[in-house]
Amino acid sequence: MIIEPTTAIGKIAKDVLLTEVQKRYANLEAVIIYGVATILDPRYKKAAFENSIYCSRAAAFIGNLLITSQTQSNESVESIAELQTSDEEGIWSYLDQNISNSQCNRRNVSEINSDQLRAYLIRPAVSRKLNKNPLTTWQALKNDFPLLFPIAQKYLSVMAMSVPCERLFSHAGLIATQLRNRLSPEHLNMLVFLRSIEEEMWDI
């Protein structure tokens, strides 16, 4: 049921609220962090997008992240292999390295990554009511999508608002009072951390 304001003050308040909401959230899908986090949320994926262009751009960004991470992984493996190669092999080590590079080029890596992203997007979305925490859901998916898992951890852990950290600042102000002005930064950090733990976690 839509309730329309009947008083002049109510109408003004409605216009102000709509203007502020429009200013802050009108082009939210264009924010790349929001788009990546939405696609990597197993509960929503592409269904939460209204603009298909922003959806495609976020998916392409994830694909580039996959290529970059896989390329860095291959370079680290190659550097380890170089360290393990003895000087006695001479020309044979050079040939082995060329063969390895030809078998694992950027195009093959791109195809593997796109297949993994495509398989993730094709898989049906999980239930929002049964899976309230997407990071917990990803713990069950990390074996199926090992390359996507670290990216999901990185982007899904970004806070959507500053309320939690502002709340912690308020807690720190209540703890570090004038009567407790000799608290060291380390002890203050510990107390603020303990204050941030949810009540149900204390039963573990």
Sequence and secondary structure as in RCSB ss.txt:
>XXXX:A:sequence
MIIEPTTAIGKIAKDVLLTEVQKRYANLEAVIIYGVATILDPRYKKAAFENSIYCSRAAAFIGNLLITSQTQSNE
SVESIAELQTSDEEGIWSYLDQNISNSQCNRRNVSEINSDQLRAYLIRPAVSRKLNKNPLTTWQALKNDFPLLFP
IAQKYLSVMAMSVPCERLFSHAGLIATQLRNRLSPEHLNMLVFLRSIEEEMWDI
>XXXX:A:secstr
      SHHHHHHHHHHHHHHHHHHTTGGG HHHHHHHHT TTTGGGG S HHHHHHHHHHHHHHHHHHHHHHHH
HHHHHHHHHS GGGTHHHHHHHHHHHHHS HHHHHHHHHHHHHHHHHS    TTT   HHHHHHHHTTT TTHHH
HHHHHHTS SSSHHHHHHHHHHHHHS GGGTT  HHHHHHHHHHHHS GGGGG 
